[in-house]
Amino acid sequence: MLGAAPRMHSAYHLAEQTVEVPGSTSATETVFGLAESLAVTLRRRETLETRVAVLLGPTLSRRS
């Protein structure tokens, strides 16, 4: 920011600062926990889908 007005220079530095919002760590942990839970649920669903397809496969092929 060479040659910029002094007020622009200070505004540039303010844009680089970070702020820790109270509770954001808890929110992050909650989101990651939910994501892990969803991943487990999806894996269980895929396993169940495979098992059901194996069990019903002969039944479904006879109807066709």
Secondary structure, DSSP 8 states (H G I E B T S, - for coil): -TT--HHHHHHHHHHT-----TTHHHHHHHHHHHHHHHHHHHHHHHHHHHHHHHHHHHHHHHH-
